[in-house]
């Protein structure tokens, strides 16, 4: 059986070769001709798995080493007997770290105190839940909005989007991309919703680029000089709106979830899915040696914001500072460690509690 895999899925080479004829292809080069005689397809978000790609192929299983799955036409797959699996939550720790670094940068820039601020989290799944915990650990009041969860669960403390837009000092989006239906998220942040935001707010998008109307956000930022934006995902990637980038506090090339721990988890989940479906006896699989075992030690840390900044310099990934192109930077990115990859020494019980709450390992100081 033939298996086609995106060549940039890490730690995959050599794992499935005993069971498949494996061909590694750049994500943008995975075409209908390439997959025509493939049984298995392993992809990232850059490969659109739809009728155009699949209709003349023999693909029966798709594994996506990504948390999101809006690049997979699930209706087409269901109608044509194609099973697919993604890696939900694999990058939640990396995105939490990216959001934390953006918030700390904003706090330093504006000289505002977290204890006086309201964080609004829109979309409270794997990643949104971690961001909410981050806000609480920083001392903020946290408002959560997730209409699908509110309908399914008893969550009286959750609020609607209108409340977050009007009340939050920081709004962070962690929703899937839905273009239609009652839970439509396409252009969730548009000119109308932006009018209800505080003029000195921080707007964060690390979910899907199309959740934000780029032109509307640019106009809002131009009209409100004390408003800020931290953007990692963009409409029309990689051909993004430079006017928006130039108005952002920080803008990165879709690398928020690019932590070593997240990439290991994504590959693990995809390999396990293939192994279980084809009964390969690889489950549970881990890369050898496991790179997540070695902790990076941080010393002299006296606060949670200091630990966040020490773990990741978000400005170093700003598109205006890096020399390579959007796609080139993503594809050659040196995976950073998320909070779980760091060990902080402290004897301060309150700091220990907050560090542990967001995923740091803590040792006795």
KATAVEN-V769637 format. One record per residue. N is the residue number from 1. RES is the residue in one small letter. SS is DSSP state (hx for helix, st for strand, lp for the rest). NEAR is the number of other C-alpha atoms within 10 Angstrom. Layout:
N|RES|SS|NEAR  N|RES|SS|NEAR
//
This chain:
1|x|lp|10  2|x|st|19  3|x|st|22  4|x|st|23  5|x|st|25  6|x|st|23  7|x|lp|17  8|x|lp|17  9|x|lp|23  10|x|lp|15  11|x|lp|14  12|x|lp|19  13|x|lp|14  14|x|lp|8  15|x|lp|15  16|x|lp|16  17|x|lp|13  18|x|lp|9  19|x|lp|13  20|x|lp|15  21|x|st|13  22|x|st|20  23|x|st|17  24|x|st|16  25|x|st|16  26|x|lp|15  27|x|hx|20  28|x|hx|12  29|x|hx|12  30|x|lp|21  31|x|lp|16  32|x|hx|16  33|x|hx|13  34|x|hx|14  35|x|hx|22  36|x|lp|16  37|x|lp|16  38|x|lp|22  39|x|lp|19  40|x|st|24  41|x|st|23  42|x|st|25  43|x|st|28  44|x|lp|23  45|x|lp|17  46|x|lp|15  47|x|lp|19  48|x|lp|20  49|x|st|27  50|x|lp|15  51|x|hx|15  52|x|hx|11  53|x|hx|18  54|x|hx|22  55|x|lp|15  56|x|lp|13  57|x|lp|17  58|x|lp|15  59|x|lp|24  60|x|lp|16  61|x|st|21  62|x|st|25  63|x|st|25  64|x|st|29  65|x|lp|30  66|x|lp|25  67|x|lp|22  68|x|lp|21  69|x|lp|21  70|x|lp|15  71|x|lp|16  72|x|st|22  73|x|lp|14  74|x|hx|16  75|x|hx|10  76|x|hx|15  77|x|hx|21  78|x|hx|11  79|x|hx|8  80|x|lp|14  81|x|lp|11  82|x|lp|18  83|x|st|15  84|x|st|23  85|x|st|19  86|x|lp|22  87|x|lp|22  88|x|lp|19  89|x|lp|18  90|x|lp|27  91|x|lp|27  92|x|hx|26  93|x|hx|28  94|x|hx|26  95|x|hx|27  96|x|hx|27  97|x|hx|28  98|x|hx|29  99|x|hx|25  100|x|hx|23  101|x|hx|23  102|x|hx|26  103|x|hx|24  104|x|hx|21  105|x|hx|20  106|x|hx|20  107|x|hx|15  108|x|hx|12  109|x|hx|10  110|x|hx|12  111|x|lp|9  112|x|lp|12  113|x|lp|12  114|x|hx|19  115|x|hx|12  116|x|hx|10  117|x|lp|18  118|x|st|20  119|x|st|27  120|x|st|30  121|x|st|30  122|x|st|24  123|x|lp|21  124|x|lp|21  125|x|lp|17  126|x|hx|17  127|x|hx|26  128|x|hx|25  129|x|hx|18  130|x|hx|21  131|x|hx|29  132|x|hx|24  133|x|hx|18  134|x|hx|24  135|x|hx|26  136|x|hx|19  137|x|hx|21  138|x|lp|22  139|x|lp|17  140|x|lp|21  141|x|st|17  142|x|st|21  143|x|st|22  144|x|st|23  145|x|st|23  146|x|lp|21  147|x|hx|19  148|x|hx|12  149|x|hx|14  150|x|hx|15  151|x|hx|9  152|x|hx|8  153|x|lp|9  154|x|lp|9  155|x|lp|14  156|x|lp|7  157|x|lp|9  158|x|lp|18  159|x|lp|18  160|x|lp|14  161|x|hx|19  162|x|hx|12  163|x|hx|16  164|x|hx|24  165|x|hx|21  166|x|hx|15  167|x|hx|19  168|x|lp|22  169|x|lp|22  170|x|st|26  171|x|st|24  172|x|st|25  173|x|st|24  174|x|lp|25  175|x|lp|25  176|x|lp|20  177|x|lp|21  178|x|lp|17  179|x|lp|15  180|x|lp|9  181|x|lp|7  182|x|lp|9  183|x|lp|15  184|x|lp|14  185|x|lp|18  186|x|lp|19  187|x|lp|18  188|x|lp|21  189|x|st|22  190|x|lp|17  191|x|hx|18  192|x|hx|10  193|x|hx|15  194|x|hx|20  195|x|lp|14  196|x|lp|14  197|x|lp|24  198|x|lp|18  199|x|lp|17  200|x|lp|15  201|x|lp|21  202|x|st|23  203|x|st|26  204|x|st|23  205|x|st|24  206|x|lp|25  207|x|lp|26  208|x|lp|23  209|x|hx|21  210|x|hx|22  211|x|hx|26  212|x|st|24  213|x|lp|18  214|x|hx|24  215|x|hx|15  216|x|hx|19  217|x|hx|20  218|x|hx|21  219|x|hx|15  220|x|hx|19  221|x|hx|22  222|x|hx|14  223|x|hx|11  224|x|lp|14  225|x|lp|11  226|x|lp|13  227|x|lp|20  228|x|st|22  229|x|st|25  230|x|st|25  231|x|st|27  232|x|lp|26  233|x|lp|24  234|x|lp|26  235|x|lp|16  236|x|lp|11  237|x|lp|15  238|x|lp|14  239|x|lp|10  240|x|lp|16  241|x|lp|15  242|x|hx|13  243|x|hx|13  244|x|hx|20  245|x|hx|22  246|x|hx|13  247|x|hx|19  248|x|lp|20  249|x|lp|19  250|x|st|23  251|x|st|25  252|x|st|27  253|x|lp|22  254|x|lp|22  255|x|lp|20  256|x|lp|24  257|x|lp|28  258|x|lp|23  259|x|st|26  260|x|hx|21  261|x|hx|25  262|x|hx|27  263|x|hx|22  264|x|hx|22  265|x|hx|22  266|x|hx|25  267|x|hx|25  268|x|hx|22  269|x|hx|25  270|x|hx|25  271|x|hx|24  272|x|hx|21  273|x|hx|23  274|x|hx|22  275|x|hx|18  276|x|hx|14  277|x|hx|11  278|x|hx|12  279|x|lp|11  280|x|lp|14  281|x|lp|10  282|x|lp|16  283|x|lp|15  284|x|lp|12  285|x|lp|15  286|x|lp|18  287|x|lp|15  288|x|lp|7  289|x|lp|7  290|x|lp|10  291|x|lp|13  292|x|lp|15  293|x|lp|10  294|x|lp|10  295|x|lp|16  296|x|st|15  297|x|st|14  298|x|st|15  299|x|lp|13  300|x|lp|11  301|x|lp|16  302|x|lp|14  303|x|lp|16  304|x|hx|22  305|x|hx|20  306|x|hx|13  307|x|hx|21  308|x|hx|24  309|x|hx|17  310|x|hx|14  311|x|hx|22  312|x|lp|19  313|x|lp|14  314|x|hx|20  315|x|hx|17  316|x|hx|12  317|x|hx|20  318|x|st|19  319|x|lp|20  320|x|lp|14  321|x|lp|11  322|x|lp|14  323|x|lp|9  324|x|lp|11  325|x|lp|12  326|x|hx|17  327|x|hx|15  328|x|hx|12  329|x|hx|18  330|x|hx|17  331|x|hx|15  332|x|lp|10  333|x|lp|13  334|x|lp|11  335|x|lp|16  336|x|st|17  337|x|lp|21  338|x|lp|26  339|x|hx|26  340|x|hx|21  341|x|hx|22  342|x|st|20  343|x|st|21  344|x|st|25  345|x|st|18  346|x|st|20  347|x|lp|13  348|x|lp|12  349|x|hx|9  350|x|hx|13  351|x|hx|18  352|x|hx|21  353|x|hx|14  354|x|hx|19  355|x|hx|26  356|x|hx|17  357|x|hx|15  358|x|hx|25  359|x|lp|20  360|x|lp|23  361|x|st|19  362|x|st|20  363|x|st|12  364|x|st|9  365|x|lp|12
//
